[in-house]
Amino acid sequence: MASSTAAVGTSISIRLKNLALKTISQRCAEVDAIIKSSGGKELRNALPDLLENIFGLDTDPGWGLDILCRSINTQDFDAVRKLLAPEGPLFTLINSLQGDQYISYEFPTKYLPAPTRHIIDEGGIPLFYANKLQYQNYGRPTVVLNAFECYMFHFVYCLVSPAWQKRNSTWNTLPDCLYPCLLDDYLTYFLPLYKDSLPAMPHSVSPMRSPMAHSILGNKSPSNVTPPKTRSRLGLLKSSFTTTPKQHTQGSPVFGQSEAETWRSETFLQILAEFWLNQNPVEVERQLLTGNAMEHFMPSKNHTRLVRMLIKHIHNFVNTAPHDVLTSAYQQHLVSPLDEFKKNLLAHIIQKKMYAFLRHGFDRWPLDSSFRLMLETWLTYIQPWRYMPSINNNRTKTRRDSDSDNKAVDEIRWHSFVEDNLLFYTVLFQEFLCRVFRMDLTSPINGLMLYRVAKVFSIQNLSALIRSAERDMCSSLYRSIRLSPTHDLGGSYLSPETNLSLHTQISELERSGFQYFPMFGPAAEPSMQAVSDVMKQICQAKKVITTAESVPTKHTKSGFSSFFDVSTWFEDQNKSFGDLSVAEVKKLNGYLEMSIKGLCVLFEIPPPEYLTYGMSSSLHDQTSVLGQTSYLGNLSELETPDCEDTEEGLQLTPLGRFQLMNRMKKFDVGYQGDPALQPIRSFENALLVRLLHQFCLFVNTQFHNEILDLYYKDGILGKMFQVYLSPPLTPDKRFSSPISRNLQKQLETPRLTLRFLANYRNLVYLGIVYLFMRFLFGLGPIGYFFFLLFCGLVIGFLRALVQPRQTVHDENDT
């Protein structure tokens, strides 16, 4: 009998290894056949290998569920989704294995999040793993899981596995990708929004987890583990919950054996929070004390998208819980375990790890447009009122980021949420302001992010809610400020001047030694200064855009090339600032303007009209005092950093360096050298560019003195040569940044430039004119050449009549 069982197990292992030779849909059919044709004992032993084959582990990507999309391969997409569905064949097997409480599986500790591994290495036991760690022969512990937990560990871990992180696939449309669809299926199934849609749970024994805090063990034997004293979480939990005899801490199980109805929902959420939100703790002093450098995990874009998706569903799930309405003091309201779980899951499972996730993202996310994913995740968490169930039908309203929401926040209903999550509103807002100082607000995406934050925090009644929560939690601090304006919070959250509830919240969410700066009130000078600096930066960005808008985008070419500058006729004249169109610039101006108004509403301050053009006149005064050249005046009009004229050219002054480093002013980066030496463009013929450059270089070198004599010759002939041999740097030339004195002299030297003839547009136009003259007047190539020469002489003569004459004195002065 034993030999036959072993043979069946070997047969299953071989069939699982042969799955790699088949397509995805064939693999699903084979797994379904294995589950239906094999016995429970053989499948029990094969479950870990099956899960590792599907989801992969470490550097193995498994079946590649991250790149499987409905639009690319609908058959494989539907087959995998059906196999892994909450009521599919694989979960049917898992539910059958749950009935035996002695069935367990090991999960390697090296795949756990780094903070959890460090706690275990130091001899501690994280709360979630209180009854999951087993020590054998005083060696490294192993994580022991039941069938459901084993499946969820593999499913959740693959998102943060090295294989998926290295591949870094992009999910542009979440409903089109398999993994987000599976997550949505599980959230809908295990976290139903309405009690009548609660799925029928299989009869199984729910695992019990003792609410243990991290305990340092002298001996790693589990017999030495003793639960510490519990403490209430004032400020994080509702008073009605903290006063009950059964108290919990962050990450501990919410319910006991009598409430097994929700154990799968709770376990699913805890696993999601453990692997997706617990990769980087806020507490960093631990590595300094132990000397161990803790690696920093940077979440991918897909990771952040799914976290936001999770938060949205949790808000929808929590907001379906009924409100407690008591008509009599003697009435006792009975709450079902599911409704009680809805009301308390945020504080117990999500809050602390979500704060660490956002805090790390705000500190270390790159300064690019992808930060909006992290920003929108934060804004989603702090706006639970956006995800309310619809009264007409059992569906929640789908909201977009751009949807306008002018409805006032219900102060009575949401006061406790804002108070329990105060640091999400105040500390993370201050962290965002620090990022704004390093952002280029002339970028539309950066302007949009600032506008989104200002819009959310300016929602009616939200400012009052934050003020009220902060005032209640810092009431003793406000009293001390009135008595002593120089008083502060001190260097630690243990300052006796702060309310106990704020102490508890900071100790739960922030690192030790963290100093809390109020967002409002008498002690909010740092916050108000940061807001003032941000408004200055916004006004500066608005002025740069406005100034660039007023500068003509069509630049007239100098020299002989100006005759054939017909390419500008077909240029996109809608470009207003850099690569931005006029419509985009107007939208960006609107974002910046609304950001200023939103910040003014939030902090109840007047609009900063005095900041709009306050720094322009001072720079003009400094320019006139220094007596700098004409193009320095152009620099001052563009609000560039302060410069001084030296023998080496324009140089930054200490004030200019300060302005540049603090992003108060900046130079517009662009090519300002010899136009003939620019890299060959895609609209130019490379061979012609090189030939014409060599010809012009030969003429300018061999006849340098003759060119200078002709350029500065008196009379109408000299003015005509000033049209043909105009240097790149002319008095009306606008420069966006300073240049050296040597380069300036080189650019002021008259020269012949024919590079415009290598432009494909100009060649096409010349060809069209030739064909026209050929068919209309029968003009040949030689006649056409003399025709162009005659046109050049006429246009040069006419321009010489109206163009001011350049003298040798002008050249030396510059």
Residue, then its C-alpha position, 0 to 999 in steps of 0.5 A: m500500500a505504501s509503495s503504491t502511494a509513493a508511486v502515485g506521489t512520484s507520478i504527480s511530481i513528474r506530471l508537474k515537472n512536465l507542465a513546463l513543456k505545455t502551453i498555459s491553457q494546457r497546464c490548467a487542464e492538466v492541473d485540473a485533471i491531477i486534482k480530480s484524479s488523485g487522492g487527498k493524501e497525494l495532493r496534500n504532499a504535492l500542494p507546495d510544488l504545485l504552488e511554486n510551479i504556478f507562482g514561482l519563488d525567488t528568481d523563478p517567475g512561475w507561469g508568468l502571471d504578471i505578463l498574462c493579459r486578456s487582450i494578448n491571449t484570451q484563452d490562457f487568461d480565462a483558463v488561469r483565472k478559472l483555475l485560481a478562482p475562489e471557487g475554482p478547482l485549486f481552492t476546492l482542494i485547499n478547502s478540503l485540506q483545511g478540514d485537517q488541522y494537522i496538515s501544515y506546510e513550511f515557508p522559507t523565512k528568507y522570503l519574508p519581508a526584511p523587517t520580519r526577518h530581522i526581528i526573527d534573527e534577533g530572537g523576537i516573534p512578530l505578532f502575525y507569526a506567534n503560532k507559525l514559527q517552529y524551532q528545531n534543534y536550536g536552529r533557524p526557525t521555519v514558518v508553518l502554515n495551513a493550506f489556505e495560508c500557504y496559497m496566499f503566501h505564494f500568491v502575495y509574495c510573487l508580486v515582490s519576488p526578485a523575478w517579478q521585480k527584475r522583469n518590471s512589466t507595466w500594467n497600463t490597464l488593470p482589468d486587462c491583466l490577470y494578476p490584478c483581476l485575481l486580486d479583485d476576485y479574492l477581495t470581492y470574495f473574501l471581503p464582501l461589501y454586503k453581508d448577504s453576499l457573504p460566501a459559504m465558508p467550508h467547515s474547518v478549524s480556524p487557526m488561533r494566534s495569540p496576540m504576542a508582542h515582539s519578545i526577545l528570547g534568551n532561548k529560542s525554544p518556543s516553550n520560553v515564549t511568554p505573552p507581554k502585558t497588553r496596552s490600550r491604543l488610545g487615539l488609534l482605537k475607538s473608546s468603545f473598543t479599547t474599553t472592552p476586556k479583549q484588547h488588541t495591538q497592531g497586527s494582532p488577530v481581531f477575533g477569537q474562536s467564536e468568531a471563525e466566520t471572518w478568519r479567512s478575511e482577516t488572514f488574507l488581509q494580514i498576509l497582504a499587509e505583511f508582504w506588500l506594506n511591511q517591506n520597509p519599516v519607519e523605525v531605522e534606529r534598530q540597524l544603527l544599534t545592531g550594526n546590521a544594514m537593513e536593505h531598502f525595498m523600492p516598490s514597483k509601479n504595479h505594486t503601488r497600483l495594487v496597494r491603492m486598489l486594496i485601499k479602495h476596496i477596504h474603504n468600500f468594505v468598511n463603509t458598508a458597516p451599519h452605524d450604531v443607532l441607540t434610541s435608549a440608554y438601556q438598549q444593547h446593540l448586537v453587532s455581527p462578527l463581520d460588521e465588527f471586523k469591518k469597523n476595526l480592521l484598519a486600525h488593527i491590520i492596515q494603519k501602521k504598515m500603510y503609514a510605513f509604506l507611504r513614509h518610505g515612498f515619500d522619502r525615497w521615491p524618485l523625483d519623476s512623474s511616477f510619484r503620482l502613483m504613490l501620491e494618489t495612494w496616499l490621497t485614497y487612504i485619507q479620503p474614505w468618504r469618497y468610497m460610500p455604498s450606493i443606496n439604490n443598488n448594492r454597488t459602490k460608486t466608482r470615482r476617478d481622481s479627476d472627479s470634482d467633489n465639492k461636498a463637505v466632509d461630515e464632521i460628525r461621522w469622520h472626526s474619529f477617522v481623522e483623529d485616529n489617522l492624524l499623522f497621515y494628514t499632517v506629517l505626510f503633508q509636510e513631507f510632500l511640501c519637502r518634495v515640492f521644493r525639489m520639483d520643477l513646477t513648470s512641468p505639467i505633471n508636477g503642477l497636477m500633483l500639487y493641485r491634487v493635494a491642494k484640492v483634496f486638503s481644501i475640501q470643505n470641513l476637512s481643514a476644520l476636522i484636522r484643526s479640531a483633531e490636532r487641537d484636541m490631541c495637542s491641547s496642553l501644547y497650545r496652552s503652553i504656547r499661549l503662556s510661553p511663545t518660545h516653547d516647543l515640543g522638544g526633541s522627542y515624542l516623549s515630551p510631557e506637553t503633548n496629549l497621551s493620545l498623540h504620544t500613543q499614535i506617534s509611538e505606534l507609527e513613527r520612529s523613536g526621537f521623532q519630533y512632531f511639528p503641528m500643522f496649525g496653531p501657535a506652534a505651526e511656524p515651521s509649517m507656515q514657513a514651508v507653505s510660504d516658500v511653496m507659494k513663492q516657488i509657485c509664483q516663480a514658476k508662473k512668472v517663468i511660464t508667463t515670461a516665456e509665453s510673451v517671448p516670440t517663439k519664431h526666431t529670425k535666422s541671421g545672415f544669408s539663410s534668412f532669405f530662405d527661412v520659409s521652414t518656419w512657415f510650417e513650424d508648430q506655432n502652438k508651442s508656447f513653453g518648451d514642448l508644451s502647447v498653448a492649451e497645456v500651458k493654460k492648463l498648467n497655469g490653472y493648476l498653479e493658480m488653483s494650488i495657491k487658492g487651495l493652500c490659502v483655503l487650507f491655512e486661512i491666509p490671504p492670496p500672496e499677491y505681493l509675491t507675484y513679481g516682487m523679485s523682478s525689480s530688484l534684479h533689474d536694479q542690480t543689473s543697472v548698477l553693474g552696467q552689464t551688457s545688453y544680453l544680460g538685460n535679457l537675462s534679467e527679464l527671464e528671471t535668471p539667477d543673479c550674475e556679474d560681468t567679469e573678464e571671463g564673462l558672466q559669473l554667478t554671484p553668491l546671491g545667484r548661487f543661493q537662488l540656483m541651489n534653492r530653486m528660486k531662479k534658474f537658467d533655461v538650458g539650451y544650445q547657445g554655441d555656434p549654430a553651424l556646429q550643432p549636431i546633425r538633425s533628422f531633417e538635415n542631409a548629413l552629407l550636405v551639412r558636412l560639405l557646406h561646413q567645410f566650404c564655409l570653414f575654408v572661406n571664413t579662414q582664407f578670407h577672414n580679413e576680407i570678410l571683416d573689411l567688407y562687413y564694416k565697409d561704409g556705404i550701402l555695400g557694407k550694410m548689404f554684406q552685414v546682411y549676408l555675413s551676419p554673426p550668430l550673436t547679434p545685439d537683438k539675440r536673446f540668451s537664456s544663460p550666460i556664456s564665456r567671454n571667448l565664446q562670445k567673441q567667437l560668436e560675434t565674428p562675421r562669417l558665411t553660413l550656408r547650412f540652411l541649404a542642407n535642410y530638407r524643407n528648404l531643398v523641397y521649397l527650392g525644387i518646387v520654385y524651380l519646377f514652377m519657373r521651369f514650366l511657367f517660363g522655361l527657366g533652366p538650371i543656370g537661369y534659375f541660379f541667376f534668378l536666385l542670385f538676383c532675388g538675394l541681391v534685391i532682398g539684401f538691398l531692401r534689408a540694408l536700407v532699414q537695418p541699422r549699421q554695425t560698427v567696429h566699436d560695437e564689436n569691441d564693446t561687447 
